[in-house]
Amino acid sequence: MAVKAAALFSGGLDSTLAIISMLRQGVEVTAISFQNHFGCDITDRSSCSKDPYAASEKFGFDVKLCHLADKFIEIVKHPKFGHGKNMNPCIDCRILMLKEAKVFLEMTGGDFLITGEVIGQRPMSQRRECFPLIDKEAGVAGMVVRPLSAKLLPPSRAELSGLIDRERLHAFNGRTRRPQIELAREFGLTDFPNPAGGCLLTDPIYAYRLKELFSHVPEPPVRDINLLKIGRHFRLSETCKAVVGRDEVENNAIDAHAAEGDITMAVEDVGSPVTIVTGAADTNALNAAASLTARYADSKYENSVTVSAYKIAGGGARVPLAQMTVAPCNSNLLNALRIEGKGRRAGKNTGENTRKNARQDSL
């Protein structure tokens, strides 16, 4: 009977190498790619958005997608083992994924779990002393094989029972990726992403926005969470906020996210951002949103600008609401309304900041 395993799979180098290591021992591997609302999108080039099927087709393993949905949002808000530097609940995240992978393993009659973790590579969840805690909390003690660092860890059940050969596993340690790159060459793995952050929860600007959202809307709709990834964000009142697009791509994304009851704004006939106002907006809030829209339109140097406002009706129809003539927002008001961490100015793309400033926990 074939030995079967389920692997936590990000599409990154480490998780791919861990899987290939097991394939080379004759293990039948099914990879599970976990999705959540705080990852990057498929246009990014970090490992969290790497096409999970390219390596699977080349090396011969199946990939299943699993969305963690509301379970993950809850651990972001209330992690048992705390957050990292920003809003990343890395230990709780790992526990949740292992729990879900265990369910899949039991359903499919698998023998053990695989992860691409490397001792010392990540400061919060990939410390030697964390592995037993994580495995115990997830109910998978003894069931997890970490092929890249296995020789530095106590043997798993699969190793003790002879299902896999411990001598063919590895002893990688620390943040250097040189051993992984050498192993990739040995395996013929040539297409893998650079080491880069993919979890937006590690990005300080995104994390600040998320905290701010939770402070005003404890149970935000997924749409509001998705909007955090794009645009300039402004708190207009305790009950509403505005998101202002930076370019055509973001304008289109804002339009796509607009839901019944929202208000969108733009300056007609000139280059203009699309602004979305969410929540309960009074006259002052709408005036502020219009002024912000004017500030970022090509007509921003004029003394007064006419901004078109639309109410989103059922089915996404835009119903004309008002023509608002306002002065472009001054810098003092803009800075007072803007949602961003102290001393930080959001870049064009929050995902870019993440990739530059954070490193993803390898699966």
Stockholm file with secondary structure:
# STOCKHOLM 1.0

chainA/1-363         MAVKAAALFSGGLDSTLAIISMLRQGVEVTAISFQNHFGCDITDRSSCSKDPYAASEKFGFDVKLCHLADKFIEIVKHPKFGHGKNMNPCIDCRILMLKEAKVFLEMTGGDFLITGEVIGQRPMSQRRECFPLIDKEAGVAGMVVRPLSAKLLPPSRAELSGLIDRERLHAFNGRTRRPQIELAREFGLTDFPNPAGGCLLTDPIYAYRLKELFSHVPEPPVRDINLLKIGRHFRLSETCKAVVGRDEVENNAIDAHAAEGDITMAVEDVGSPVTIVTGAADTNALNAAASLTARYADSKYENSVTVSAYKIAGGGARVPLAQMTVAPCNSNLLNALRIEGKGRRAGKNTGENTRKNARQDSL
#=GR chainA/1-363 SS CCCEEEEECCSSHHHHHHHHHHHTTTCEEEEEEEECTTSCCTTSCSGGGSCHHHHHHHHTCEEEEEECHHHHHHHHHSCTTCCCSSSCCHHHHHHHHHHHHHHHHHHHTCCEEECCCCBTSSTTTCSTTHHHHHHHHHTCTTTEECTTTGGGSCCCHHHHTTSSCGGGSCCCBSSCCHHHHHHHHHHTCCCCCCSCCCCGGGCHHHHHHHHHHHHHCSSCCHHHHHHTTSSEEEEEETTEEEEECSSHHHHHHHHHHCCTTCEEEECTTSCCCCEEEEECCCHHHHHHHHHHHHHTSTTTTSSCEEEEEEEECGGGCEEEEEEEEECCCCHHHHHHHBCCCTTCCCCSCHHHHHHHHCCCCCC
#=GC SS_cons         CCCEEEEECCSSHHHHHHHHHHHTTTCEEEEEEEECTTSCCTTSCSGGGSCHHHHHHHHTCEEEEEECHHHHHHHHHSCTTCCCSSSCCHHHHHHHHHHHHHHHHHHHTCCEEECCCCBTSSTTTCSTTHHHHHHHHHTCTTTEECTTTGGGSCCCHHHHTTSSCGGGSCCCBSSCCHHHHHHHHHHTCCCCCCSCCCCGGGCHHHHHHHHHHHHHCSSCCHHHHHHTTSSEEEEEETTEEEEECSSHHHHHHHHHHCCTTCEEEECTTSCCCCEEEEECCCHHHHHHHHHHHHHTSTTTTSSCEEEEEEEECGGGCEEEEEEEEECCCCHHHHHHHBCCCTTCCCCSCHHHHHHHHCCCCCC
//
